[in-house]
Amino acid sequence: MTDETSGTPYYTIGFSESMLQHLRRHTASTHAAHLLPHLTPGLRVLDLGCGPGSLSVGLAEAIAPGALYGVDMEPTQVDLARSIAEAGGHDNATFQVADVTGLSFDDDYFDVVHGHAILVHVRDTQAVLAEAMRVLKPGGLISMREWVLDGSFLAPDFEVTGDAWVTLAELITADDGHPNIGRDLKRHVLEAGFTDVRPTASFTSYTTAEDIGYFSHVIENWFLSADIRDSATAYGVATQQHLDNLEQALKRWMHHPGAFGAVAYGEVIARKPQG
Ligand SMILES: C[S@@+](CC[C@H](N)C(=O)[O-])C[C@H]1O[C@@H](n2cnc3c(N)ncnc32)[C@H](O)[C@@H]1O
């Protein structure tokens, strides 16, 4: 799918305001908890596919006075990340436009290379991991956290809401992405030559009335938007009738007192071999 607010092709979820609101809720403590215990002041850290930067600035805080670099292929996201860093006084955070498969940093430059929800969108997983390996110092850490859409759910399901994940996964696959790559991170980093591999898994849950209201807003204004609907029908992953049924079920879910949702993630920490 191409987004009319961007010249970037093949980025399924787009850059609409509702998606940005969703990403701005990502913080280091909620979405990089597996990495935070490994961060100490003074480290030099790279955040791959930083998006609007809310998670990146938390990493910057954890390693200050070390330097945090964020890269994203989308200039509007880099501008947003710069604004968030400036507003929060994170003067150790620098952001630049770059493709994660072709970074301009020197070899052996970073102590930590991190990515959240980036491999899911990039066709060539090993190309990203090879760049991470190149720019990491020997002994440096790679950290990734990625979707497992198959393991995500909205309950109660009404025998339909599960289809939302299937439709989203098919859209991502149609754009050459990997909607369940979170469960294969251990295999991928081993294949890339990393050692000391520690995989984990976690959910980001939507439980409180405020969470459900917020998540419903994202579903209504992003997943059920004309943009995503048009992509789904253009790619042949859903008919209008199917999407209408899904919309009804999602609305029942939003207003159900027992509504609960969770997005599943796989995580990995691994090390670049010494010398
Ligand atoms: C789902 S967002 C995640 C943003 C952030 N990491 C977070 O979790 O809040 C994915 C980001 O990756 C970026 N992206 C996708 N493919 C990329 C590539 N090949 N190189 C650099 N950035 C890319 C997109 O522009 C988008 O901002």
The ligand as a Tripos MOL2 file, in Angstrom:
@<TRIPOS>MOLECULE
LIG
   27    29     1     0     0
SMALL
NO_CHARGES

@<TRIPOS>ATOM
      1 C1          5.5760    0.3530   13.1920 C.3       1 LIG1
      2 S1          6.6490    1.7080   13.0640 S.3       1 LIG1
      3 C2          7.5720    1.4880   14.5410 C.3       1 LIG1
      4 C3          8.1140    2.7690   15.1000 C.3       1 LIG1
      5 C4          8.8450    2.6280   16.4300 C.3       1 LIG1
      6 N1          9.9490    1.7030   16.3510 N.3       1 LIG1
      7 C5          7.8770    2.2060   17.4940 C.2       1 LIG1
      8 O1          7.7590    1.0070   17.7590 O.co2     1 LIG1
      9 O2          7.1880    3.0710   18.0620 O.co2     1 LIG1
     10 C6          7.8090    1.1720   11.8170 C.3       1 LIG1
     11 C7          8.7250    2.2840   11.3010 C.3       1 LIG1
     12 O3          9.7200    1.6780   10.4570 O.3       1 LIG1
     13 C8          9.9650    2.5260    9.3710 C.3       1 LIG1
     14 N2         10.5390    1.7130    8.2960 N.ar      1 LIG1
     15 C9          9.9370    0.7280    7.5840 C.ar      1 LIG1
     16 N3         10.7990    0.2030    6.7060 N.ar      1 LIG1
     17 C10        11.9930    0.8550    6.8710 C.ar      1 LIG1
     18 C11        13.2790    0.7610    6.2640 C.ar      1 LIG1
     19 N4         13.5250   -0.1290    5.2950 N.pl3     1 LIG1
     20 N5         14.2520    1.5860    6.7000 N.ar      1 LIG1
     21 C12        14.0120    2.5040    7.6830 C.ar      1 LIG1
     22 N6         12.8130    2.6380    8.2950 N.ar      1 LIG1
     23 C13        11.8100    1.8290    7.8920 C.ar      1 LIG1
     24 C14         8.6230    3.1540    9.0420 C.3       1 LIG1
     25 O4          8.7890    4.3650    8.3380 O.3       1 LIG1
     26 C15         8.0260    3.3320   10.4350 C.3       1 LIG1
     27 O5          8.2730    4.6080   10.9470 O.3       1 LIG1
@<TRIPOS>BOND
     1     1     2 1
     2     2     3 1
     3     2    10 1
     4     3     4 1
     5     4     5 1
     6     5     6 1
     7     5     7 1
     8     7     8 2
     9     7     9 1
    10    10    11 1
    11    11    12 1
    12    11    26 1
    13    12    13 1
    14    13    14 1
    15    13    24 1
    16    14    15 ar
    17    14    23 ar
    18    15    16 ar
    19    16    17 ar
    20    17    18 ar
    21    17    23 ar
    22    18    19 1
    23    18    20 ar
    24    20    21 ar
    25    21    22 ar
    26    22    23 ar
    27    24    25 1
    28    24    26 1
    29    26    27 1
@<TRIPOS>SUBSTRUCTURE
     1 LIG1         1 GROUP 0 **** ****
